[in-house]
Amino acid sequence: MGLIDQIDTICLTVSDLEASSIWYRDKLGFSESFNGGDYRILKAGENGIPLTLEQADRKGNDKQAYPIFFSQHIDELYNVLKREGVELSSKQFDGQNTFFDFYDPDGNKLQVCYWE
């Protein structure tokens, strides 16, 4: 299929975004690369996949870690997954990213995003 370009980030939902962000910075040496208000993107080292911390009550999420994929073909991917009968949410835009959630056969949450 080839519609996903890369793993964009791993997302952790947290109960206190500010305290968690400080913990990852102070205890593990992560640096904040983006502050999205109700989410933060943290970087470990110079390379690798970033860690996104998201306020748990933002979308009613439980405390589940999930990967976020990046796709330049998000609309096409959405249509293919829908046609294939994959459980998915509606597409959303948060002012920075277009994204949607979808679920594997075991019910694991996955997300795909597109940003410029």
N, CA and C atoms as a LAMMPS dump frame, in Angstrom:
ITEM: TIMESTEP
0
ITEM: NUMBER OF ATOMS
348
ITEM: BOX BOUNDS ff ff ff
-5.0000000000000000e+02 5.0000000000000000e+02
-5.0000000000000000e+02 5.0000000000000000e+02
-5.0000000000000000e+02 5.0000000000000000e+02
ITEM: ATOMS id mol type element x y z
1 1 1 N 0.829 -1.183 0
2 1 2 C 0 0 0
3 1 3 C 0.874 1.247 0
4 2 1 N 1.852 1.381 0.899
5 2 2 C 2.781 2.487 0.895
6 2 3 C 2.206 3.855 1.18
7 3 1 N 1.129 3.961 1.951
8 3 2 C 0.514 5.257 2.215
9 3 3 C 0.992 5.888 3.522
10 4 1 N 1.741 5.147 4.327
11 4 2 C 2.309 5.692 5.56
12 4 3 C 3.787 5.923 5.321
13 5 1 N 4.244 7.149 5.591
14 5 2 C 5.626 7.531 5.328
15 5 3 C 6.582 7.141 6.448
16 6 1 N 6.127 7.235 7.695
17 6 2 C 7.017 6.956 8.823
18 6 3 C 6.223 6.936 10.11
19 7 1 N 6.853 6.427 11.183
20 7 2 C 6.302 6.615 12.515
21 7 3 C 6.68 8.035 12.906
22 8 1 N 5.687 8.853 13.206
23 8 2 C 5.919 10.26 13.51
24 8 3 C 6.312 10.441 14.967
25 9 1 N 5.615 9.76 15.887
26 9 2 C 5.86 9.908 17.319
27 9 3 C 5.177 8.763 18.058
28 10 1 N 5.525 8.604 19.304
29 10 2 C 4.796 7.721 20.211
30 10 3 C 4.105 8.642 21.203
31 11 1 N 2.83 8.417 21.439
32 11 2 C 2.043 9.293 22.304
33 11 3 C 1.721 8.599 23.619
34 12 1 N 1.947 9.308 24.707
35 12 2 C 1.531 8.86 26.032
36 12 3 C 0.507 9.85 26.561
37 13 1 N -0.608 9.346 27.035
38 13 2 C -1.579 10.222 27.678
39 13 3 C -1.215 10.302 29.154
40 14 1 N -1.267 11.5 29.695
41 14 2 C -0.846 11.743 31.075
42 14 3 C -1.919 12.546 31.808
43 15 1 N -1.945 12.413 33.129
44 15 2 C -2.958 13.116 33.917
45 15 3 C -2.575 14.567 34.207
46 16 1 N -1.283 14.873 34.233
47 16 2 C -0.821 16.239 34.489
48 16 3 C 0.29 16.55 33.49
49 17 1 N -0.073 17.231 32.428
50 17 2 C 0.847 17.486 31.321
51 17 3 C 2.102 18.235 31.764
52 18 1 N 1.942 19.289 32.533
53 18 2 C 3.099 20.092 32.947
54 18 3 C 4.051 19.285 33.83
55 19 1 N 3.492 18.599 34.824
56 19 2 C 4.326 17.795 35.729
57 19 3 C 5.037 16.671 34.971
58 20 1 N 4.334 16.038 34.038
59 20 2 C 4.949 14.954 33.266
60 20 3 C 6.056 15.478 32.365
61 21 1 N 5.813 16.612 31.733
62 21 2 C 6.822 17.209 30.859
63 21 3 C 8.089 17.535 31.653
64 22 1 N 7.911 18.109 32.819
65 22 2 C 9.053 18.426 33.688
66 22 3 C 9.765 17.154 34.114
67 23 1 N 9.017 16.104 34.455
68 23 2 C 9.617 14.833 34.873
69 23 3 C 10.5 14.261 33.768
70 24 1 N 9.992 14.213 32.536
71 24 2 C 10.784 13.666 31.425
72 24 3 C 12.023 14.52 31.143
73 25 1 N 11.903 15.827 31.321
74 25 2 C 13.067 16.705 31.119
75 25 3 C 14.084 16.526 32.242
76 26 1 N 13.62 16.605 33.503
77 26 2 C 14.532 16.571 34.645
78 26 3 C 15.121 15.193 34.909
79 27 1 N 14.316 14.17 34.802
80 27 2 C 14.775 12.818 35.156
81 27 3 C 15.467 12.099 33.999
82 28 1 N 15.022 12.349 32.76
83 28 2 C 15.553 11.6 31.618
84 28 3 C 16.328 12.465 30.633
85 29 1 N 16.339 13.766 30.848
86 29 2 C 17.121 14.64 29.98
87 29 3 C 16.484 14.946 28.628
88 30 1 N 15.184 14.716 28.482
89 30 2 C 14.498 15.044 27.238
90 30 3 C 14.42 16.567 27.1
91 31 1 N 14.298 17.046 25.881
92 31 2 C 14.087 18.476 25.652
93 31 3 C 12.754 18.667 24.936
94 32 1 N 12.12 19.787 25.218
95 32 2 C 10.832 20.07 24.587
96 32 3 C 11.078 20.683 23.213
97 33 1 N 10.539 20.056 22.172
98 33 2 C 10.722 20.591 20.821
99 33 3 C 9.473 21.301 20.308
100 34 1 N 8.311 21.072 20.967
101 34 2 C 7.089 21.755 20.541
102 34 3 C 6.097 21.754 21.692
103 35 1 N 5.441 22.904 21.884
104 35 2 C 4.39 23.024 22.887
105 35 3 C 3.095 23.32 22.147
106 36 1 N 2.216 22.337 22.102
107 36 2 C 0.942 22.482 21.411
108 36 3 C -0.196 22.852 22.335
109 37 1 N 0.102 23.375 23.507
110 37 2 C -0.945 23.73 24.458
111 37 3 C -1.363 22.534 25.292
112 38 1 N -2.197 21.66 24.736
113 38 2 C -2.63 20.477 25.48
114 38 3 C -1.833 19.233 25.115
115 39 1 N -0.715 19.427 24.424
116 39 2 C 0.243 18.35 24.207
117 39 3 C 1.634 18.939 24.043
118 40 1 N 2.646 18.136 24.354
119 40 2 C 4.044 18.549 24.224
120 40 3 C 4.783 17.476 23.454
121 41 1 N 5.706 17.884 22.62
122 41 2 C 6.559 16.941 21.909
123 41 3 C 7.96 17.06 22.497
124 42 1 N 8.46 15.927 22.977
125 42 2 C 9.766 15.874 23.615
126 42 3 C 10.74 15.084 22.761
127 43 1 N 11.994 15.481 22.831
128 43 2 C 13.042 14.857 22.032
129 43 3 C 14.077 14.25 22.971
130 44 1 N 14.513 13.037 22.622
131 44 2 C 15.581 12.378 23.363
132 44 3 C 16.778 12.259 22.433
133 45 1 N 17.853 12.931 22.757
134 45 2 C 19.037 12.882 21.902
135 45 3 C 18.827 13.653 20.604
136 46 1 N 19.668 13.358 19.648
137 46 2 C 19.636 14.081 18.372
138 46 3 C 18.793 13.396 17.302
139 47 1 N 18.591 12.107 17.427
140 47 2 C 17.853 11.348 16.416
141 47 3 C 16.758 10.527 17.072
142 48 1 N 15.999 9.873 16.276
143 48 2 C 14.998 8.966 16.801
144 48 3 C 13.602 9.54 16.771
145 49 1 N 12.689 8.748 17.239
146 49 2 C 11.271 9.092 17.234
147 49 3 C 10.958 9.896 18.485
148 50 1 N 10.315 11.063 18.339
149 50 2 C 9.976 11.871 19.515
150 50 3 C 8.872 11.233 20.35
151 51 1 N 8.727 11.75 21.552
152 51 2 C 7.676 11.326 22.473
153 51 3 C 6.695 12.476 22.623
154 52 1 N 5.428 12.211 22.392
155 52 2 C 4.383 13.215 22.595
156 52 3 C 3.655 12.898 23.888
157 53 1 N 3.535 13.895 24.742
158 53 2 C 2.732 13.787 25.955
159 53 3 C 1.44 14.541 25.696
160 54 1 N 0.324 13.885 25.978
161 54 2 C -0.991 14.467 25.709
162 54 3 C -1.816 14.432 26.984
163 55 1 N -2.487 15.531 27.276
164 55 2 C -3.349 15.581 28.45
165 55 3 C -4.426 14.507 28.318
166 56 1 N -4.572 13.64 29.315
167 56 2 C -5.456 12.472 29.246
168 56 3 C -6.903 12.821 28.983
169 57 1 N -7.391 13.915 29.53
170 57 2 C -8.805 14.23 29.372
171 57 3 C -9.089 14.993 28.075
172 58 1 N -8.08 15.194 27.244
173 58 2 C -8.242 15.958 26
174 58 3 C -9.308 15.357 25.1
175 59 1 N -9.275 14.031 24.912
176 59 2 C -10.247 13.365 24.039
177 59 3 C -10.895 12.194 24.762
178 60 1 N -10.887 12.227 26.068
179 60 2 C -11.47 11.134 26.829
180 60 3 C -10.615 9.878 26.792
181 61 1 N -9.344 10.009 26.471
182 61 2 C -8.455 8.843 26.376
183 61 3 C -8.179 8.249 27.751
184 62 1 N -8.028 6.94 27.79
185 62 2 C -7.469 6.329 28.974
186 62 3 C -5.947 6.429 28.825
187 63 1 N -5.24 5.94 29.784
188 63 2 C -3.775 6.062 29.741
189 63 3 C -3.179 4.955 28.883
190 64 1 N -3.278 5.109 27.607
191 64 2 C -2.766 4.136 26.652
192 64 3 C -1.692 4.803 25.808
193 65 1 N -0.58 4.105 25.625
194 65 2 C 0.442 4.58 24.684
195 65 3 C 0.044 4.085 23.303
196 66 1 N 0.291 4.922 22.303
197 66 2 C -0.037 4.51 20.941
198 66 3 C 0.879 5.222 19.955
199 67 1 N 1.169 4.553 18.831
200 67 2 C 1.999 5.201 17.815
201 67 3 C 1.159 6.157 16.976
202 68 1 N 1.823 7.208 16.517
203 68 2 C 1.208 8.121 15.561
204 68 3 C 2.057 8.051 14.294
205 69 1 N 1.43 7.664 13.207
206 69 2 C 2.1 7.578 11.92
207 69 3 C 1.937 8.889 11.169
208 70 1 N 2.833 9.172 10.249
209 70 2 C 2.74 10.352 9.398
210 70 3 C 2.468 9.899 7.974
211 71 1 N 1.534 10.572 7.311
212 71 2 C 1.239 10.255 5.91
213 71 3 C 0.969 11.532 5.127
214 72 1 N 1.675 11.677 4.019
215 72 2 C 1.398 12.774 3.096
216 72 3 C 0.12 12.505 2.311
217 73 1 N -0.388 11.273 2.406
218 73 2 C -1.572 10.832 1.658
219 73 3 C -2.706 10.502 2.615
220 74 1 N -2.919 11.356 3.62
221 74 2 C -3.859 11.041 4.701
222 74 3 C -5.283 10.833 4.188
223 75 1 N -5.717 11.619 3.215
224 75 2 C -7.077 11.449 2.694
225 75 3 C -7.234 10.126 1.972
226 76 1 N -6.246 9.778 1.163
227 76 2 C -6.285 8.498 0.452
228 76 3 C -6.227 7.335 1.43
229 77 1 N -5.354 7.436 2.447
230 77 2 C -5.251 6.388 3.456
231 77 3 C -6.573 6.221 4.197
232 78 1 N -7.195 7.323 4.571
233 78 2 C -8.484 7.274 5.26
234 78 3 C -9.509 6.517 4.409
235 79 1 N -9.583 6.855 3.129
236 79 2 C -10.549 6.211 2.233
237 79 3 C -10.256 4.728 2.049
238 80 1 N -8.985 4.367 1.936
239 80 2 C -8.612 2.945 1.782
240 80 3 C -9.005 2.166 3.036
241 81 1 N -8.671 2.695 4.215
242 81 2 C -9.004 1.994 5.456
243 81 3 C -10.51 1.863 5.635
244 82 1 N -11.237 2.917 5.3
245 82 2 C -12.697 2.869 5.393
246 82 3 C -13.255 1.802 4.453
247 83 1 N -12.757 1.78 3.224
248 83 2 C -13.205 0.798 2.231
249 83 3 C -12.879 -0.626 2.678
250 84 1 N -11.761 -0.79 3.395
251 84 2 C -11.34 -2.111 3.882
252 84 3 C -12.066 -2.532 5.163
253 85 1 N -12.952 -1.677 5.674
254 85 2 C -13.73 -2.019 6.859
255 85 3 C -12.991 -1.845 8.172
256 86 1 N -11.898 -1.077 8.172
257 86 2 C -11.151 -0.83 9.398
258 86 3 C -11.929 0.16 10.265
259 87 1 N -12.02 -0.127 11.566
260 87 2 C -12.682 0.794 12.483
261 87 3 C -11.858 2.067 12.579
262 88 1 N -12.494 3.219 12.342
263 88 2 C -11.768 4.48 12.415
264 88 3 C -12.67 5.617 12.838
265 89 1 N -12.038 6.676 13.324
266 89 2 C -12.759 7.884 13.726
267 89 3 C -12.911 8.794 12.513
268 90 1 N -13.571 9.909 12.706
269 90 2 C -13.617 10.914 11.648
270 90 3 C -12.285 11.663 11.64
271 91 1 N -11.97 12.303 10.518
272 91 2 C -10.766 13.127 10.427
273 91 3 C -10.99 14.391 11.25
274 92 1 N -9.927 14.852 11.897
275 92 2 C -9.996 16.035 12.736
276 92 3 C -8.833 16.969 12.4
277 93 1 N -8.984 18.24 12.748
278 93 2 C -7.912 19.22 12.581
279 93 3 C -7.812 20.008 13.876
280 94 1 N -6.624 20.05 14.48
281 94 2 C -6.447 20.736 15.758
282 94 3 C -5.776 22.101 15.634
283 95 1 N -5.723 22.623 14.426
284 95 2 C -5.06 23.895 14.197
285 95 3 C -3.63 23.733 13.72
286 96 1 N -3.054 22.561 13.936
287 96 2 C -1.693 22.245 13.508
288 96 3 C -1.656 20.994 12.629
289 97 1 N -2.449 19.995 12.998
290 97 2 C -2.398 18.669 12.385
291 97 3 C -3.779 18.204 11.938
292 98 1 N -3.812 17.491 10.826
293 98 2 C -4.986 16.708 10.449
294 98 3 C -4.691 15.291 10.919
295 99 1 N -5.654 14.647 11.55
296 99 2 C -5.393 13.306 12.089
297 99 3 C -6.686 12.526 12.224
298 100 1 N -6.521 11.206 12.351
299 100 2 C -7.637 10.344 12.711
300 100 3 C -7.096 9.118 13.421
301 101 1 N -7.956 8.505 14.23
302 101 2 C -7.625 7.277 14.941
303 101 3 C -8.164 6.097 14.158
304 102 1 N -7.468 4.977 14.283
305 102 2 C -7.99 3.729 13.763
306 102 3 C -7.5 2.605 14.655
307 103 1 N -8.065 1.411 14.476
308 103 2 C -7.834 0.327 15.43
309 103 3 C -7.465 -0.952 14.703
310 104 1 N -6.481 -1.662 15.283
311 104 2 C -6.077 -2.941 14.701
312 104 3 C -7.065 -4.026 15.126
313 105 1 N -6.896 -5.275 14.664
314 105 2 C -7.862 -6.332 14.995
315 105 3 C -8.001 -6.617 16.491
316 106 1 N -6.989 -6.261 17.301
317 106 2 C -7.072 -6.465 18.743
318 106 3 C -7.605 -5.249 19.482
319 107 1 N -8.014 -4.21 18.747
320 107 2 C -8.544 -3.011 19.361
321 107 3 C -7.494 -2.012 19.803
322 108 1 N -6.234 -2.224 19.416
323 108 2 C -5.188 -1.267 19.76
324 108 3 C -5.372 0.016 18.965
325 109 1 N -5.32 1.125 19.686
326 109 2 C -5.469 2.43 19.036
327 109 3 C -4.197 2.778 18.272
328 110 1 N -4.385 3.267 17.051
329 110 2 C -3.318 3.795 16.205
330 110 3 C -3.804 5.148 15.715
331 111 1 N -2.887 6.012 15.332
332 111 2 C -3.297 7.312 14.821
333 111 3 C -2.407 7.66 13.637
334 112 1 N -2.95 8.391 12.698
335 112 2 C -2.167 8.897 11.572
336 112 3 C -2.398 10.397 11.492
337 113 1 N -1.338 11.127 11.16
338 113 2 C -1.446 12.575 11.085
339 113 3 C -0.765 13.088 9.817
340 114 1 N -1.1 14.323 9.5
341 114 2 C -0.425 15.058 8.439
342 114 3 C -0.253 16.49 8.913
343 115 1 N 0.933 17.025 8.762
344 115 2 C 1.228 18.42 9.1
345 115 3 C 2.223 18.94 8.082
346 116 1 N 2.212 20.243 7.918
347 116 2 C 3.148 20.86 6.961
348 116 3 C 4.236 21.594 7.693
